Structure formats: C-alpha cells, structure tokens
Amino acid sequence: MVGNLQVREPGLLERWSIIRHSIGFYYAVGMAARFQPPPGCELTLTLLHTALKSLICQHPALGISLEDESGDEPRFVRLPRIDLREVVTSIQLPADANQDDELTKVITERVSRPFNDLGRLPLWRLVVLTPSNPQDGVDIALFMHHGITDGGGAVIFHQSLLSALQSADPSADSHPVVEVPELPLVPSVHSLLALPVSWLTVAKTLWKSWFSAPCEGLWTGPPVTASKPLATRYKFISVPPSRVAALSKACKANQTTMTALLEAVVAQAMFAHLPADGTADELSGVCPINLRRFIPDIGDRAIANLVSSDEHTFARADTDVWAVARRVKQQLATKLAAGDRDLNTGMIKFVGDFRAYFLGKIGKPRDSSFEVSNVGLVDGNLDDPSGWRIARLVFSQSANVTGSALEFSASTVRGGDLCLGLSWQDGVDDSGLAGAVLAEVGRRLEQLAAL
C-alpha cells in the first residue's frame, strides 16, 4: 500500500498557524454555505461525494495532511486516498428544528475542536445539515486548518463546490474513497511574494513591543489566557438583502466601503456597551487583508493561507460613523497601494521561535480590541433558479487566544444576506458584552439602512 508522500515544508505563515493549532491557541476557519437545489433535485451524499471528488482533483490543499505538527520539522504530506465517510458528517434535522440554531451549535462545537488523526485524515471537515424540507436549503459547513487556508480560500472551496454540483451527474454512483492525485501544492505566501519590510517599520514594531506602555484608555479585554482545551463561543446575525442593498448604496454616497463601515459600526457598538469611565475611550481594530490581489497567476483560485492585516484605532469621541468609515477606508486604501511592502505577514520572519512567542504572551495585554474579517461579496448564482445556488454564507473562526477579544467575520452573497459572525474565547467575556455588542451592531446597521 502506498503511504504518504512528503510535499514540502510549511512556509512561515503556514507554520505560524500550525504552531497555534498544536498548542491549542487557534483551531479552524469555518464557512457554512446554504445550498439551494434546482427544481426536482436534492443533495444526496452520493451527489456530494461526486462533487467533492472533483474538488480534490482541483485543489491540492484538500489532499494533504500534516506530520510531526508539534515537532521541530512539521511537513505537509499528500495522502494516497481519502475516505469521505470520515470527513463528511451528515445531520438530518427534525421538522421542529430551528436550522440557524442548529448551525450555530455545529459551528461552536467545530471551531472548538482540533483536527485529529493528522497524517491519516486531511485538514478539512464538512458537516451537512439537511432540513425537513431540503428545498429550503441545505447548510454545508466547512472547517479547515488555518495552515492551509484563510477565509478567502474557504470561499473558493464553496464556489468550486457550486460549480461541481452544477455539472455533477445525480445518477452517478460515486465511491466514497477518493484517490488523491499528485498535484503540486500552492507555494507559501513567502515564496510567492517578496514581502519586504523597511528598517523603519522594524524599528517602530520593536519599540512598541519593548518600550511602549499600554494606553490607559485603550480597551483590549482581559489579558491573554490559555484555556485547555480552547473553547470558542459563537453567534451570528443576518442582514436581509433589501437592507444590504441600502447599506451598499449609503456606502457609495458616503465614499466608503462595507468593510470600513462594519469596522466603524463595531467600534461604536462596543463603546455603547463599555464603561465610559476613561478605561475604554479607545479601541484598536484589526482588518485582515486578502493577499490574492497581489498574486494574479493563482490568487483567485488558490485554497491557501494568503493573508495579512492592517490595524486601525477608534476614539469614543468620534461619533460620526460615516466620517470614521471614510477614514478607515482611506487607511486601507493607503495600505493596499503599498502592495506587499511593510505587512505584518512580512514581519514574522523576524520572530525566531513561534512557540515561545505565543506562549510568552500569556498573562500580557492583548494587542487589539476587535477584528473584522470580511470576505466580501460572493456570487452565489442566485439569479439562476434552474441551477444550484448559494443563498447565504456564514463565516466563522476559532477564538484566537493571543488575538482580539472579539472577532467578527462577515460574508455577503450577491443578492442575498450579509451575515456577521462573532467569535470569542470562553472566559474572556463573562458579562454578556459579546452578545450585547453583536445585537447593537445589528440595530445600528438597521438604522443606517433605513435612513
């Protein structure tokens, strides 16, 4: 029997996520798509297996696993075959079940679960939730190891699955064991991009790390705490299509973007529920940046970890949400205009021991208050009722032990809902702040859409 074949060593950013997974500081990226079938069709496991076989033959990341994850030399290996019965879990919901509640339960449990059987199983899992009336839409929830993908890659998975379902033969008899083809794994981001960092940026980062005292009015939640095992809390809200259209129109009128608006609204919602006694007059927000835009040859079709981030500050005194959103939009535009220069992804090459770096953060203040990760507008084929469609995407991720106190994940299907998920580490919020902030964000978006 043919065994695993070593593909390559992980790159720096991939190793960054591998170490976090191995020490229980971050487990998974999640993306749940609600698939609606064409008339007279239903999503059977056989049909899904046929489509997944097509995906495994397209995307090399789906056919690999990890060996020696906790060791000094972890390595990506290609599996000879994948038994989809060990990767896909199917749940038939009873007639009285609330589909969104059941999806929330699945997401909460799965992003709190490490990937097991490394070296034997791939670095992704699917959970299929089928309602009593499948025509209402079947939720296919994907969970992937952050070492092999990011939010953008999870979207590419579902768009590829949509295409595969469109062309799959419903009558085909597909065997659940898939032979993995020998495909070259997408190179690491540090191999694809130069990611140069100026000495001025290095000096500023070192100064902040070594000498800068925390701002008294900056709220970043409780200090970094490592819980064993890592438990993530998760909720999400949906903004209906009519409100999404109104918000998009308002963003254009106010010369900003949806991502910038979400950051501004999240900041103001947090200020509304944080103490106004001077301890929470400033917030620091992180916005992930999809680096695929700088990799034209493979970026738009690569399931890989190709991400960086930018950081923005917010003050309680800044109450004009559109002015704040315009400022954030400009800051992001300036960052993107610099290309791959001076990104924090480029900075990690100066971190010697990743494991010691993460463990050394325990007990120290967090670097940021919140994160807003937005995968943007996704084409779900909603204008074609005769084909398969993605009606909705729900983005999620594990709590990040050393990251922001609150982590928001946004996704929008063109012509469909905008879904905003919120992840936080169990124990970080015992006061109900997270739920209150998410509800406040929903109310404020509703108000802005109604103007």
SULUR-V937509 format. One record per residue. N is the residue number from 1. RES is the residue in one letter. SS is DSSP state (helix for helix, strand for strand, loop for the rest). PSI is psi in whole degrees, 0 to 359 (none if undefined). Layout:
[[N & RES & SS & PSI] [N & RES & SS & PSI]]
//
This chain:
[[1 & M & loop & 134] [2 & V & loop & 134] [3 & G & loop & 191] [4 & N & loop & 146] [5 & L & strand & 124] [6 & Q & strand & 131] [7 & V & strand & 302] [8 & R & strand & 169] [9 & E & strand & 149] [10 & P & loop & 147] [11 & G & loop & 179] [12 & L & helix & 313] [13 & L & helix & 322] [14 & E & helix & 317] [15 & R & helix & 326] [16 & W & helix & 313] [17 & S & helix & 328] [18 & I & helix & 316] [19 & I & helix & 316] [20 & R & helix & 319] [21 & H & helix & 317] [22 & S & helix & 331] [23 & I & loop & 6] [24 & G & loop & 32] [25 & F & loop & 347] [26 & Y & loop & 132] [27 & Y & loop & 309] [28 & A & strand & 153] [29 & V & strand & 133] [30 & G & strand & 146] [31 & M & strand & 114] [32 & A & strand & 125] [33 & A & strand & 134] [34 & R & strand & 107] [35 & F & strand & 128] [36 & Q & strand & 128] [37 & P & loop & 159] [38 & P & loop & 162] [39 & P & loop & 135] [40 & G & loop & 7] [41 & C & loop & 153] [42 & E & loop & 158] [43 & L & loop & 97] [44 & T & loop & 161] [45 & L & helix & 326] [46 & T & helix & 316] [47 & L & helix & 319] [48 & L & helix & 318] [49 & H & helix & 319] [50 & T & helix & 316] [51 & A & helix & 319] [52 & L & helix & 326] [53 & K & helix & 320] [54 & S & helix & 319] [55 & L & helix & 318] [56 & I & helix & 330] [57 & C & helix & 349] [58 & Q & helix & 321] [59 & H & loop & 107] [60 & P & helix & 333] [61 & A & helix & 335] [62 & L & helix & 347] [63 & G & helix & 10] [64 & I & strand & 164] [65 & S & strand & 188] [66 & L & strand & 141] [67 & E & strand & 147] [68 & D & loop & 44] [69 & E & loop & 319] [70 & S & loop & 0] [71 & G & loop & 187] [72 & D & loop & 339] [73 & E & loop & 70] [74 & P & loop & 153] [75 & R & strand & 144] [76 & F & strand & 134] [77 & V & strand & 145] [78 & R & strand & 127] [79 & L & loop & 144] [80 & P & loop & 328] [81 & R & strand & 160] [82 & I & strand & 127] [83 & D & strand & 106] [84 & L & helix & 341] [85 & R & helix & 339] [86 & E & helix & 353] [87 & V & loop & 328] [88 & V & strand & 127] [89 & T & strand & 129] [90 & S & strand & 131] [91 & I & strand & 121] [92 & Q & strand & 117] [93 & L & loop & 140] [94 & P & loop & 165] [95 & A & loop & 329] [96 & D & loop & 8] [97 & A & loop & 144] [98 & N & loop & 113] [99 & Q & helix & 321] [100 & D & helix & 322] [101 & D & helix & 318] [102 & E & helix & 323] [103 & L & helix & 318] [104 & T & helix & 319] [105 & K & helix & 316] [106 & V & helix & 313] [107 & I & helix & 313] [108 & T & helix & 318] [109 & E & helix & 319] [110 & R & helix & 324] [111 & V & loop & 355] [112 & S & loop & 7] [113 & R & loop & 126] [114 & P & loop & 159] [115 & F & loop & 125] [116 & N & loop & 177] [117 & D & loop & 43] [118 & L & strand & 137] [119 & G & loop & 344] [120 & R & loop & 323] [121 & L & strand & 156] [122 & P & loop & 177] [123 & L & loop & 39] [124 & W & strand & 155] [125 & R & strand & 153] [126 & L & strand & 141] [127 & V & strand & 124] [128 & V & strand & 119] [129 & L & strand & 112] [130 & T & strand & 120] [131 & P & loop & 172] [132 & S & loop & 331] [133 & N & loop & 95] [134 & P & helix & 339] [135 & Q & helix & 343] [136 & D & helix & 344] [137 & G & loop & 132] [138 & V & strand & 127] [139 & D & strand & 122] [140 & I & strand & 107] [141 & A & strand & 119] [142 & L & strand & 138] [143 & F & strand & 126] [144 & M & strand & 148] [145 & H & strand & 132] [146 & H & loop & 345] [147 & G & loop & 337] [148 & I & loop & 356] [149 & T & loop & 173] [150 & D & loop & 190] [151 & G & helix & 320] [152 & G & helix & 321] [153 & G & helix & 325] [154 & A & helix & 324] [155 & V & helix & 316] [156 & I & helix & 322] [157 & F & helix & 309] [158 & H & helix & 326] [159 & Q & helix & 324] [160 & S & helix & 321] [161 & L & helix & 320] [162 & L & helix & 313] [163 & S & helix & 320] [164 & A & helix & 322] [165 & L & helix & 325] [166 & Q & helix & 324] [167 & S & helix & 354] [168 & A & loop & 147] [169 & D & loop & 113] [170 & P & loop & 338] [171 & S & loop & 357] [172 & A & loop & 144] [173 & D & loop & 100] [174 & S & loop & 128] [175 & H & loop & 139] [176 & P & loop & 347] [177 & V & strand & 120] [178 & V & strand & 127] [179 & E & strand & 128] [180 & V & loop & 124] [181 & P & loop & 159] [182 & E & loop & 89] [183 & L & loop & 140] [184 & P & loop & 132] [185 & L & loop & 140] [186 & V & loop & 131] [187 & P & loop & 158] [188 & S & loop & 158] [189 & V & helix & 328] [190 & H & helix & 345] [191 & S & helix & 334] [192 & L & helix & 331] [193 & L & loop & 150] [194 & A & loop & 323] [195 & L & loop & 53] [196 & P & loop & 147] [197 & V & loop & 126] [198 & S & loop & 155] [199 & W & helix & 333] [200 & L & helix & 318] [201 & T & helix & 319] [202 & V & helix & 315] [203 & A & helix & 317] [204 & K & helix & 319] [205 & T & helix & 316] [206 & L & helix & 320] [207 & W & helix & 315] [208 & K & helix & 321] [209 & S & helix & 321] [210 & W & helix & 322] [211 & F & loop & 336] [212 & S & loop & 126] [213 & A & loop & 145] [214 & P & loop & 141] [215 & C & loop & 130] [216 & E & loop & 326] [217 & G & loop & 3] [218 & L & strand & 121] [219 & W & loop & 124] [220 & T & loop & 18] [221 & G & loop & 189] [222 & P & loop & 162] [223 & P & loop & 163] [224 & V & loop & 128] [225 & T & loop & 129] [226 & A & loop & 114] [227 & S & loop & 141] [228 & K & loop & 117] [229 & P & loop & 166] [230 & L & loop & 127] [231 & A & loop & 126] [232 & T & strand & 137] [233 & R & strand & 145] [234 & Y & strand & 139] [235 & K & strand & 159] [236 & F & strand & 156] [237 & I & strand & 159] [238 & S & strand & 136] [239 & V & strand & 121] [240 & P & loop & 160] [241 & P & helix & 320] [242 & S & helix & 322] [243 & R & helix & 324] [244 & V & helix & 316] [245 & A & helix & 319] [246 & A & helix & 319] [247 & L & helix & 320] [248 & S & helix & 318] [249 & K & helix & 319] [250 & A & helix & 324] [251 & C & helix & 316] [252 & K & helix & 317] [253 & A & helix & 330] [254 & N & loop & 14] [255 & Q & loop & 49] [256 & T & loop & 188] [257 & T & loop & 166] [258 & M & helix & 321] [259 & T & helix & 313] [260 & A & helix & 320] [261 & L & helix & 317] [262 & L & helix & 318] [263 & E & helix & 315] [264 & A & helix & 317] [265 & V & helix & 319] [266 & V & helix & 316] [267 & A & helix & 314] [268 & Q & helix & 325] [269 & A & helix & 322] [270 & M & helix & 318] [271 & F & helix & 324] [272 & A & helix & 338] [273 & H & helix & 3] [274 & L & loop & 156] [275 & P & loop & 140] [276 & A & loop & 38] [277 & D & loop & 14] [278 & G & loop & 351] [279 & T & loop & 350] [280 & A & loop & 53] [281 & D & loop & 354] [282 & E & strand & 149] [283 & L & strand & 151] [284 & S & strand & 121] [285 & G & strand & 140] [286 & V & strand & 136] [287 & C & strand & 108] [288 & P & strand & 148] [289 & I & strand & 126] [290 & N & strand & 116] [291 & L & helix & 359] [292 & R & helix & 332] [293 & R & helix & 338] [294 & F & helix & 4] [295 & I & loop & 74] [296 & P & loop & 331] [297 & D & loop & 324] [298 & I & loop & 351] [299 & G & helix & 318] [300 & D & helix & 357] [301 & R & helix & 14] [302 & A & loop & 119] [303 & I & loop & 101] [304 & A & loop & 169] [305 & N & loop & 99] [306 & L & loop & 69] [307 & V & strand & 152] [308 & S & strand & 198] [309 & S & strand & 163] [310 & D & strand & 160] [311 & E & strand & 138] [312 & H & strand & 147] [313 & T & strand & 152] [314 & F & strand & 140] [315 & A & strand & 141] [316 & R & loop & 328] [317 & A & loop & 342] [318 & D & loop & 97] [319 & T & loop & 351] [320 & D & loop & 102] [321 & V & helix & 324] [322 & W & helix & 325] [323 & A & helix & 319] [324 & V & helix & 317] [325 & A & helix & 322] [326 & R & helix & 319] [327 & R & helix & 315] [328 & V & helix & 318] [329 & K & helix & 317] [330 & Q & helix & 320] [331 & Q & helix & 318] [332 & L & helix & 319] [333 & A & helix & 320] [334 & T & helix & 319] [335 & K & helix & 315] [336 & L & helix & 327] [337 & A & helix & 336] [338 & A & loop & 358] [339 & G & loop & 225] [340 & D & loop & 17] [341 & R & loop & 143] [342 & D & loop & 41] [343 & L & loop & 151] [344 & N & helix & 336] [345 & T & helix & 325] [346 & G & helix & 334] [347 & M & helix & 336] [348 & I & helix & 347] [349 & K & helix & 345] [350 & F & helix & 357] [351 & V & loop & 117] [352 & G & loop & 298] [353 & D & loop & 102] [354 & F & helix & 317] [355 & R & helix & 313] [356 & A & helix & 325] [357 & Y & helix & 310] [358 & F & helix & 314] [359 & L & helix & 331] [360 & G & loop & 348] [361 & K & loop & 347] [362 & I & loop & 130] [363 & G & loop & 353] [364 & K & loop & 161] [365 & P & loop & 149] [366 & R & loop & 155] [367 & D & loop & 338] [368 & S & loop & 160] [369 & S & loop & 314] [370 & F & strand & 164] [371 & E & strand & 141] [372 & V & strand & 107] [373 & S & strand & 119] [374 & N & strand & 118] [375 & V & strand & 357] [376 & G & strand & 201] [377 & L & strand & 126] [378 & V & strand & 134] [379 & D & loop & 115] [380 & G & loop & 12] [381 & N & loop & 31] [382 & L & loop & 342] [383 & D & loop & 6] [384 & D & loop & 90] [385 & P & loop & 349] [386 & S & loop & 354] [387 & G & loop & 180] [388 & W & loop & 144] [389 & R & strand & 150] [390 & I & strand & 112] [391 & A & strand & 336] [392 & R & strand & 148] [393 & L & strand & 133] [394 & V & strand & 111] [395 & F & strand & 140] [396 & S & strand & 167] [397 & Q & strand & 162] [398 & S & loop & 154] [399 & A & loop & 144] [400 & N & loop & 106] [401 & V & loop & 318] [402 & T & loop & 6] [403 & G & loop & 206] [404 & S & loop & 153] [405 & A & loop & 318] [406 & L & strand & 133] [407 & E & strand & 113] [408 & F & strand & 141] [409 & S & strand & 119] [410 & A & strand & 145] [411 & S & strand & 142] [412 & T & strand & 130] [413 & V & strand & 133] [414 & R & loop & 120] [415 & G & loop & 3] [416 & G & loop & 203] [417 & D & loop & 154] [418 & L & strand & 124] [419 & C & strand & 133] [420 & L & strand & 113] [421 & G & strand & 156] [422 & L & strand & 123] [423 & S & strand & 143] [424 & W & strand & 154] [425 & Q & strand & 133] [426 & D & loop & 127] [427 & G & loop & 340] [428 & V & loop & 326] [429 & D & loop & 106] [430 & D & loop & 4] [431 & S & loop & 358] [432 & G & loop & 11] [433 & L & helix & 314] [434 & A & helix & 309] [435 & G & helix & 321] [436 & A & helix & 319] [437 & V & helix & 316] [438 & L & helix & 317] [439 & A & helix & 321] [440 & E & helix & 320] [441 & V & helix & 315] [442 & G & helix & 317] [443 & R & helix & 317] [444 & R & helix & 323] [445 & L & helix & 320] [446 & E & helix & 317] [447 & Q & helix & 317] [448 & L & helix & 324] [449 & A & helix & 334] [450 & A & helix & 349] [451 & L & loop & none]]
//
